[in-house]
């Protein structure tokens, strides 16, 4: 989804997941499955009340563990709304994504975000589980099904501090596998030490050269970076300015931010902004967002940051940081990493932004 898309309903179909990812912030002691009445009411209210462009995104846990419910929701939406009026996105670990699921995504115009962290060893060390074959093999099978069915795919690649010096090899591996869109996601739950930040900065320099060289040398491997895409479309109102996301959790409650789902169940209530079977309360949600921004004094610096509108939401990160052992250090280290990544992407645009191949990849005319 582009950074300018304002109206999004983010649905967590289930809290269940087959994997135990190192960087997952969800509370694994909470195990809800969304009900059809709650999902149906939430989707109906959203489509009647939200202005275009509209996006419905399906998350978890692992949403394909609730595939029957996913099908029911999608079929109900597509009976009345085309892909041009309502975009549908599915974020998945790929373990259950077979040919049948890929064909369904193609037929219903659903784009897919597939979690892949690089080479097999790196990916499976961070995303444990997935059965006897491992999660890496499952992702490759899923990607092949999606490519055959011509489903738009984004590879979500998480970068942890331990990977600060070697993540470029993982990125290039993902490109070699045939992915044409990649979203680089620094780990928001980790504290990046100065040595990690320096390693990340040096790797970014190689990353920038790699991106520029492929246009100057006519490299046939074509790919787009979601951070670059966000920078190119930053003139749109960004979600960090006026965030109109509706976060529907698997317990049937709306919350002010998806990061709330990392809280213990006993602490979630104070962040609720409505109930699916009753109504979504936008005013209450904005009060919740204001409360989240006040959790860390430095969160207010987002409003004057040069990357305002293309970085992660300044409401959610304070919540993650506030529950860390060292909140201020967690917040500042992540802001530093995010700023370095966006600066690198800005340099790529400055160097090759007028290249015909670059403009074709990013849909610039």
C-alpha positions, 0 to 999 in steps of 0.5 A: 500500500502506498503511503498516501492511502488514507482509508484502510481497514486492517483485519486480524482474522486470527491470533494463531500462527505456526511460526515463532518469529524472533521479532514478532511483537504480538502477545502469544498468550492471546488466541482469538479467532474473528467471528463472521458477524463481527467481520461482516459488520466491520467491513460493511460499516467501513465501505459505507463510511470511508471515502476512496481510496479504500484498502482492506488488509488481512493480517494475523497471526497467520490469516490463512489459518482462517481461510474460510472466513477470508474467502467469505469476506472477500467474496462479499466485498467483490460482489459489489466493489471492483479492485479499482474502488477497493484494494485487498491485501493479504499478509502471510508467512506463505506456509498454507499458500498453495495453488488453490489460494493463489488462484483465489487471490488472482481471481479476486484481485488480492495483492500479497505481502510475503514474509521472507528474510533472505537466505535459508539460514537467515530466514529460518533462524528468525522465523522458526517453525513451518513443519518438517520442510521449514518455513523457507521452503514453504515461502518458495513454494508460495512465491512460485504459485503466486508468480504462475497466477500473476498475483502482485507480490511484495517480499517483506524483509525484516532486518535485525541488529544482528544482520546489520553487516550482512543484510545486503546479501539477503536482499540480493538473494530475494531479488535472485529468487525473482521478487520484483518488489521488496519492503525493507523493515528494520526490527522495531522491537530491538535496540540498535547499538552504536556498533549496529548502526555503524554496520548498517550505515556501511551496508547501506552505502553498498546498497545505494551503489548496487541500486544505482549501478543496475540502471547505469549498467543496464542490469536486467534484474528489475525490482522496486523498493517500497521505501522508494515508492513511498518517497516518490508519492510523499506529496499525498497526505500521509497516514502519519499526518491524519491516520484513518486506519481502522484496526480490527483485532481477532477479538472483535474489538477496534484498537487505536493502533495495531501495535496495541496487539503486543500488549497483554490482554489485560492492558488492551482495553484502554486502547479500544476504539469501538466494537465491531458488532456495535460501531467504530468510534473515530473520535475515541481512536484519535484520543487513543492516538494522542495518548500513545504519542504522549507515552514518550516525550520524544515522539513529538519530534516526528512532527518536525522530522524531514521523513514525516509521512514516509516513516513508520507511524509515530503513534505505534512506535512509542507504544512498542518502545514504551514497553521496552526495557529502555524506552528512550534508547529503543525509540532513538535507535529505531528513528536513527535506523529508519532515517538512514534507510530513507536517506539512502533511498532518497540518494537513489532517487536523486541519482537515477530518478530521471532514468527511463527504466527507473520511471517505468518500474515505479509507474512514473509518466 
